[in-house]
Amino acid sequence: MDDQFDWKNLLHFDAMLTPMFITLIYWGLLVLTAITGLALILADLSILGFIMGLFTMLIGAFGARISCEILIVIFKIHENLHTLAGKESSLADQEQSMADQGYSMADQEYSLADNE
């Protein structure tokens, strides 16, 4: 993805907006997990309440991290597919220009084999 912000790409869904916010979402989930865990600890001032609060914070932190990483992987796959599609279209353009000049990829492969 380009480092420059372009409204056209954003409005035509060529650029994804969500990856910019995943870090904020992650930190928000961590804060929410910590608040929930502390609320469980303070709601029941026994050893069971402490264990449940600690367990909630631990599992919540891991869950937030894993879910955000999955989102990042999905967006990275999208970027890589977008890049491959661009390369494929440029390769098709090269093949078309070679065909217009009377060459084919098979001719080029045979000439490469003859040179070896």
C-alpha positions in Angstrom: 0.0 0.0 0.0 1.3 3.5 -0.8 2.5 5.7 2.0 0.6 8.7 0.5 -3.1 9.2 1.4 -5.3 9.4 -1.7 -9.0 10.1 -1.5 -9.7 8.4 -4.8 -8.3 5.1 -3.6 -10.2 5.5 -0.3 -13.5 6.2 -2.0 -13.2 3.4 -4.5 -12.1 0.9 -1.8 -8.7 0.4 -3.4 -7.1 1.4 -0.1 -8.1 -0.1 3.2 -8.8 2.2 6.1 -9.2 -0.5 8.8 -5.4 -1.5 9.1 -4.7 2.1 10.3 -7.1 1.5 13.3 -6.1 -2.0 14.3 -3.5 -0.8 16.8 -6.0 1.5 18.4 -8.6 -1.3 18.5 -6.0 -3.6 20.2 -5.1 -1.0 22.9 -8.8 -0.4 23.5 -9.5 -4.1 23.9 -6.5 -4.3 26.4 -7.9 -1.5 28.5 -11.4 -3.0 28.4 -10.0 -6.4 29.5 -8.0 -4.8 32.3 -11.1 -2.9 33.6 -13.2 -6.1 33.4 -10.6 -8.1 35.3 -10.3 -5.4 38.0 -14.0 -5.2 38.3 -14.2 -9.0 38.8 -11.4 -8.8 41.5 -13.1 -5.9 43.3 -16.6 -7.4 43.1 -15.6 -10.5 45.0 -12.7 -9.9 47.4 -12.0 -13.6 47.8 -9.3 -15.7 46.3 -11.8 -17.0 43.7 -12.6 -13.4 42.6 -8.9 -12.7 42.3 -8.3 -15.8 40.2 -11.3 -15.1 38.0 -10.1 -11.5 37.5 -6.6 -12.6 36.7 -7.8 -15.3 34.3 -10.1 -12.8 32.5 -7.2 -10.4 32.0 -4.9 -13.1 30.8 -7.3 -14.7 28.4 -8.6 -11.3 27.3 -5.2 -10.0 26.4 -4.3 -13.2 24.4 -7.7 -13.1 22.7 -7.3 -9.4 21.7 -3.8 -10.0 20.4 -4.8 -13.1 18.4 -7.9 -11.5 16.9 -5.9 -8.3 15.9 -3.1 -10.4 14.4 -5.7 -12.3 12.3 -7.1 -9.1 11.0 -3.6 -7.8 10.1 -2.9 -11.1 8.3 -6.1 -10.8 6.3 -5.2 -7.2 5.2 -1.6 -8.3 4.3 -3.1 -11.0 2.1 -5.2 -8.4 0.4 -2.2 -6.1 -0.2 -0.2 -9.0 -1.6 -3.0 -10.1 -3.9 -3.4 -6.5 -5.1 0.3 -6.4 -5.8 0.2 -9.7 -7.7 -2.8 -8.5 -9.8 -0.8 -5.4 -10.8 2.2 -7.5 -11.8 0.0 -9.9 -13.7 -1.6 -7.1 -15.7 1.8 -5.6 -16.6 2.9 -9.1 -17.7 -0.2 -9.4 -19.9 0.6 -5.9 -21.4 4.1 -7.1 -22.2 2.8 -10.2 -23.9 0.4 -8.2 -25.9 3.1 -5.7 -27.1 5.3 -8.7 -28.0 2.4 -10.2 -29.9 1.8 -6.9 -31.7 5.4 -7.0 -32.8 5.1 -10.5 -34.1 6.8 -12.3 -31.2 5.4 -14.9 -28.9 6.5 -16.1 -25.5 7.1 -19.6 -27.1 9.5 -18.1 -29.7 11.4 -16.4 -26.9 11.6 -19.7 -24.9 12.9 -21.6 -27.9 15.6 -19.0 -28.5 16.6 -19.2 -24.9 16.9 -23.0 -25.2 19.0 -22.7 -28.4 21.4 -20.4 -26.6 22.1 -23.0 -23.9 
